[in-house]
Amino acid sequence: MLELCRRPFETCFGGGGGSKDSLLWHEDLEPHASGEYSIAVVQANSLLEDQGQVFNTPSATFIGVYDGHGGPEASRFITKHLFSFLHKFISEEGEISEEVIMKAFNATEEEFWHLVKQSWITLPHIAVVGSCCLLGVISNNNLYVANLGDSRAVLGRKALRSQVNCAAVVAERLSTDHNVGVEEIRKEVEALHPDDAHIVVHTRGVWRIKGIIQVSRSIGDVYLKKPEFDKNPLFQQFVCPVPLKRPVITTQPSILTRKLTAEDLFLIFASDGLWEHLTDEAAVEIVFRSPRKGIAKRLVRAALEEAAKKKEMRYADLKRIEKGVRRKFHDDITVIVIYLEHSQGSLSRRPKHQGGCISTPVDIFSLNADETDL
């Protein structure tokens, strides 16, 4: 049976770390059950919509990246509930599995739906917020990656000798981007709605479902999932009405399971804000060539430098732009880098520490910017 930390899960949901940059939070390097990890987040929105967390036990590591849209409520909700549901179902089943992960995603969605039903009249905004959800679990040499939306998990592994003229490290994408900007996903959505010629439209420079949302899978976004909800007159009055014949987005995650090998070096879990500016290969190369300490922060800096370059400005000037206004230049960015250490062919060795959890804060503000800190 998968051993879980005895500490209550509620202890996970604080913050940690710190930074001299007023929009950056990070933990440079922490231990986990099969190596070390680094985590960082930079805020661009007026309210931080990204959330990330790592929960570590003596025998397993859980990684979550939740990229909210329309507001921070859904991503914060997932932070407080997804790992708890995983704990519950693992305890019931005795092991981690794709079925357990699916049940945890569905339970989180149902719990959020109950919250919406109870509160939307006084807080109508709650019906239109949602979040992408990327989950990783490492246990007994097995890696599980489950995804809703367009956050991304990428593996860095040693290049095989048979791969001639390639770099020393290879990037392997482990998750599916559920974004209708990808032609395959766009066709998938269109095939599910053959009677709706306008299910996906090109507006404001990108493809969007019903002209509203780019991702086809999420937690939340109740107004795009519950046709019966839209018939409520009060809902039509206070919430953006979208006439629906059926749900136009789903909560069905794509799940990948694979055995980890000695060639697998590290994993990068990050929200779409990073991948807007860095390719899989560029991110993997940075991790491979750089010192471990502060590596997540280093990836954030690389993305911000690219964002500044696209606007023909200096990176130092971009750092001075305040949250809210900064969203014009880049999105919130969350990065978690997981190093994989192999001991006698196993990734399940027990470290001396008994486990713990680090979650990104709900908002980043506190200290004055320091141009050298990133």
Secondary structure, DSSP 8 states (H G I E B T S, - for coil): -----SS-GGGGSS-----SSTTEEEEEEEEETTEEEEEEEE--SSS--EEEEEEE-SSEEEEEEEEEESSSHHHHHHHHHHHHHHHHHHHHHSS--HHHHHHHHHHHHHHHHHHHHHHTTT-GGGGG-EE-EEEEEEETTEEEEEEESS-EEEEEEE--TTSTT--SEEEEE-S---BTTSHHHHHHHHHH-TT-TTSEEEETTEEEETTTBSBSB-EE-GGGT-HHHHT-HHHHHHS-----SS-SSB---EEEEEE--TTEEEEEEE-HHHHTT--HHHHHHHHHHS-STTHHHHHHHHHHHHHHHHTT--HHHHTTS-TTGGGGT---EEEEEEE---BTTBS----SS--EEEE--S----S---TTT-
